[in-house]
Amino acid sequence: MLGDSILDAWLGCYPDVPEQDDDVFLVVNLTRYPSYFLVDRMHPLLERRDKLVLDDLHDFPVLSLPDGAFPKIQSHLKGLGF
């Protein structure tokens, strides 16, 4: 948990950051740009397609983060089948 560590700065992803009105942590928003799926031009995903959609990714392994590292996004990704 974030509050159990000694740190100077923590880079996190939305929505798993402290709230703007948190009384312990100062939240500085660096970006809220949308995320995209990217692969190398030679990746097997692109052998038969030029654009990726979510269903294209289900056959490929996912390197997971430690359980609970980002609980909100973890729940969202599990809901998508990852």
N, C-alpha and C positions, 0 to 999 in steps of 0.2 A: 504494500500500500504506500502511496506517495507520502503520507504523513509519518511513516515509520522510518524514513531514510534521512540521511544528512546529505543535502545537495545545495548547489548554487543555482542551478537551472535545470529544468526538465522540459524536453521537447515532446509534446504529445499530440495525438490526433483527435479531432472531434469525432464523436461527442464526449470522449473520455477525458475531458479537462475539467478542472475546478470551475465552478460558476463564476461569473463576473463579479458578484458581490461577496465572494468568499472572504472571510475575515482573517484567514491565516496566509493564503497564497495570493500573490499578485499575478493576474493573468494578462499576458501581453499577446494579443492576436497577431501572428505573423502572416497568416494567410487563411483563406477559407475557399480556395479554388477547388473545383470538383476534381475527383481522381479519375484516372483512366487506366485501362489495361494496355500495357505495352509489352512487346516482345521483340527480339532481334529479328531482322529481316529474313534470316535463315532458319528461324524456329519452325518446327513441324506444324504448329498451329496455322501457319500461313500457306501451307502447301496447296490447299484447295480453296482459299478465301482471301480476300484483301481487307476485310473488316472483321473485327472480333465482336462477338456478343457473349453474354454471360454463359449461355449453354455450351459454348465452345470450350470453356475452361474445366468442365466437370471431369474430363478424362485425364487430367494432368495432376501430378502431386502438388500439394500445397505445404509449404514449410510453415508450420504453426508456431505461434508465439506461446509462451508459458500460459497455462490456463489461468484466466482472470486478469491477464496483463492489461487488457483494454475491454472491460466487461460489456460495455454498451455496444461497441462495434462487433465484438465476439458474438453477442446474441443476434445481431443483425446478419452477420455472415453465416451463422449456423442456420438461420431462417431461410437463407438462399441456397442451402445445401452444401456449404463448405465446412 
